[in-house]
Every structure is written in C-alpha cells, then in structure tokens.
Amino acid sequence: MMTEPSLFWVDPSEISVLLREAGVSSAARTSAARTPVAPTSAVRTPARTKPTLAADANPSRVHGSDDDGPGLPPFTIPGGSFEDRLLALLEWVRRIAVFEHAFVVDREGLALVHESAPLELIAAAAELSENWETLRKRFDLSTRSHLAIDLGRSHRLHLFGAKSPWGLLSLGFVTGDRVSSTSITAIQQQFRRTLEIEGAK
C-alpha cells in the first residue's frame, strides 16, 4: 500500500484508456440531475486584490491556523459563511501557486466558487475527480495523492478531492508554473481543514 504522498500524472489522451481498464463509465451526467449541495447562494469569484488573511479581530470567529511549511504564507480559516472560507482558500492558493483558473466543484459539476474558470473546465474536472477517486481506491493509492493532467505543452490542471458533509468536493487550478511538492501538500491539507471545520459545526 502506498503510504507517501504521490502525484498521479496522465496525458489527456491516455485517461480514457485508464478509465476503461478500471471499468469506470465516462458517461456525462445530465444537467437536470444537478442540485446544489452546499449552503451557497450564488457562485462568487474572489476579487483580484491581495487578500488579508490575518486572524479575525473577534477571536470567537476564527477557526484556527496551521504552519504551512517553510517559505509558505500561513492560512487562517476566516469566520463567516462556507463560501467566504472557500474564497479565502482560493486567494491563499493564488499566493503560493499563481494560477489562471481555480475553482471548488461538487460531484455534480456545480461550482461553489471559482476564479475565471470556464464552465467546460469545471464540468470536466468534476467528472475527472470522481473517476480519479475510483481509480485511487481500486489501486490502493494514498489518500494524499492528487491528479495532475497536462493541458497542452505549458499548462497543468491540478485536482484535489476531499470528503465533505455534502459528498466529494474538488479543488482545482490551472497553472503554467511548476508547483513544488511542499506547496501541493500544503494546499491539500488546507483544503481538507476548511471542509473539516464546516463539517464540525
């Protein structure tokens, strides 16, 4: 059994072969079956201003912070709504992995929050994330593994799936820069922490 964090890389042309071998159906879900799973009123995108992620002035509204590793900015999960916490998470990810698109999506392909992400990318990422979860379980890969797919010659999609009170949610972002393994681990940890805080309410 794999116990260390791992990155599973596939070329887009090879993903369908892997899925067929695993017996996973790639049929698209119908939009009529899609219903929101998280308590969000509407999809919002973060402002392009540098976020302030210091602790809230009211300690009762702050849910804690972690040391995110050497050279990485700390992330404090803010008070407010679940949507506010996801938006803060995307802004923190931007500080350590400069992305062109980013989003958090549910298993039905609905974005809870996103930053400049095309709907086609969001829908495809939801399908890939669920299929990846099936492959991960089948091949007994670490729960700390994530999916990375090259998009052309210069960009890569990173996908992190995690359980939540509303089922599988996925954090994804597209970047043209290399993302260090330390950053990958920190992003995955903080995504899970954000979901765990919500589930503990």
C-alpha positions in Angstrom: 0.0 0.0 0.0 1.3 3.4 -0.9 1.9 5.5 2.3 3.7 8.5 0.9 2.1 11.5 -0.9 2.0 10.8 -4.6 1.2 12.6 -7.8 -0.5 10.6 -10.5 0.2 12.1 -13.9 -1.6 11.1 -17.1 -1.7 12.6 -20.6 -5.2 13.6 -21.6 -5.2 11.1 -24.5 -4.4 8.3 -22.0 -7.0 9.0 -19.3 -9.8 7.2 -21.2 -7.7 4.1 -21.5 -7.1 4.0 -17.8 -10.7 4.5 -17.0 -11.8 1.7 -19.3 -9.3 -0.7 -17.7 -10.7 0.2 -14.3 -14.3 -0.4 -15.5 -15.3 3.3 -15.0 -18.0 4.7 -17.1 -17.3 8.2 -18.5 -20.9 9.0 -19.5 -21.7 12.6 -18.8 -24.3 13.4 -16.2 -27.4 15.3 -17.3 -27.7 18.8 -16.1 -31.3 18.1 -14.9 -29.9 15.9 -12.1 -27.7 18.6 -10.7 -28.7 20.3 -7.5 -26.6 22.4 -5.2 -25.2 20.6 -2.2 -23.6 23.3 -0.2 -25.3 26.3 1.5 -24.2 28.9 -1.0 -26.4 31.5 -2.5 -24.6 32.0 -5.8 -21.2 31.4 -7.4 -18.8 34.2 -6.5 -15.3 34.9 -7.7 -12.6 36.4 -5.5 -11.6 40.0 -6.1 -8.1 40.4 -7.6 -6.8 42.4 -4.7 -4.3 40.9 -2.3 -6.2 39.2 0.5 -5.8 39.9 4.2 -5.6 36.5 5.8 -4.7 37.6 9.3 -6.7 36.4 12.3 -10.2 38.0 12.7 -10.4 40.7 15.2 -13.1 38.7 17.0 -11.3 35.5 18.3 -14.6 33.7 18.5 -15.0 33.8 14.8 -11.5 32.4 14.0 -11.2 28.7 13.4 -7.5 28.2 13.7 -4.4 28.2 11.5 -1.5 26.0 10.6 2.1 26.3 9.9 2.1 25.7 6.2 5.7 24.8 5.8 8.9 26.7 5.2 8.6 29.7 2.8 4.8 29.4 2.6 2.3 32.1 3.8 0.1 31.0 6.7 -3.6 30.4 6.2 -6.2 31.3 8.8 -9.6 30.0 8.1 -11.9 33.0 8.4 -15.3 33.3 10.1 -18.4 33.9 8.0 -20.1 31.6 5.5 -18.7 28.4 3.9 -18.5 30.4 0.7 -16.4 33.0 2.4 -14.0 30.3 3.6 -13.6 28.8 0.1 -13.0 32.2 -1.4 -10.3 32.9 1.2 -8.8 29.5 0.4 -8.6 30.3 -3.3 -6.9 33.6 -2.5 -4.3 31.8 -0.4 -3.7 29.3 -3.1 -3.0 32.2 -5.5 -0.2 33.4 -3.3 1.7 30.1 -3.5 0.7 28.8 -6.9 0.0 31.5 -9.4 -3.0 30.2 -11.4 -5.0 31.2 -14.4 -8.2 29.4 -13.3 -9.3 28.0 -10.0 -12.5 26.5 -8.6 -14.2 24.3 -6.0 -16.7 22.0 -7.6 -19.1 19.3 -6.3 -19.5 15.9 -7.8 -22.4 17.0 -10.0 -20.3 19.7 -11.7 -21.6 22.7 -9.9 -19.0 25.3 -8.9 -19.3 26.5 -5.3 -16.7 29.2 -6.0 -14.4 29.9 -9.0 -11.9 32.3 -10.4 -12.1 32.8 -14.2 -12.8 29.1 -14.8 -14.7 28.1 -18.0 -17.8 26.1 -17.3 -16.5 23.3 -19.6 -13.3 23.0 -17.4 -15.4 22.9 -14.2 -17.7 20.2 -15.6 -14.8 18.1 -16.9 -12.9 18.4 -13.6 -15.9 17.1 -11.6 -16.0 14.0 -13.9 -12.2 13.5 -13.7 -12.2 13.9 -9.9 -14.8 11.3 -9.3 -13.1 8.9 -11.7 -9.8 9.6 -10.1 -11.4 8.7 -6.7 -12.5 5.4 -8.1 -9.0 4.7 -9.6 -7.4 5.7 -6.3 -9.4 3.2 -4.3 -9.0 0.4 -6.9 -5.2 0.7 -7.0 -5.0 1.4 -3.2 -3.2 4.8 -3.7 -2.6 7.1 -0.8 -5.5 9.4 0.2 -2.9 12.2 0.0 -2.4 11.6 -3.7 -3.8 14.0 -6.3 -4.4 14.2 -10.0 -2.3 16.3 -12.4 -3.0 16.5 -16.1 -1.0 18.4 -18.7 -3.1 20.7 -20.8 -1.1 21.2 -23.9 2.7 21.9 -23.6 2.7 24.7 -21.0 -0.2 24.3 -18.5 -1.2 21.7 -16.0 -4.5 21.1 -14.2 -4.2 20.0 -10.5 -7.2 18.4 -8.8 -7.6 17.6 -5.1 -10.6 15.7 -4.0 -11.8 15.5 -0.4 -14.9 14.3 1.5 -17.3 16.8 2.9 -20.7 16.8 4.6 -22.1 17.2 1.1 -20.1 14.4 -0.6 -17.0 14.7 -2.7 -15.8 18.2 -3.3 -12.8 19.0 -5.5 -10.4 21.9 -5.6 -8.8 22.5 -8.9 -6.5 25.1 -10.5 -4.6 25.5 -13.8 -1.1 26.9 -13.8 1.7 27.4 -16.2 4.3 27.3 -13.4 5.8 24.4 -11.6 4.2 23.8 -8.2 6.5 22.4 -5.5 5.7 19.2 -3.6 5.6 21.3 -0.4 3.0 23.6 -1.9 1.0 20.7 -3.1 0.9 19.1 0.3 0.0 22.4 2.0 -2.8 23.1 -0.5 -4.3 19.6 0.1 -4.1 20.0 3.9 -5.7 23.4 4.0 -8.5 22.3 1.6 -9.3 19.4 3.9 -9.1 21.6 7.0 -11.5 24.0 5.5 -14.0 21.2 4.8 -13.5 19.6 8.3 -14.2 22.9 10.0 -17.5 23.1 8.1 -18.4 19.5 8.9 -17.7 20.0 12.6 -20.5 22.6 13.0 
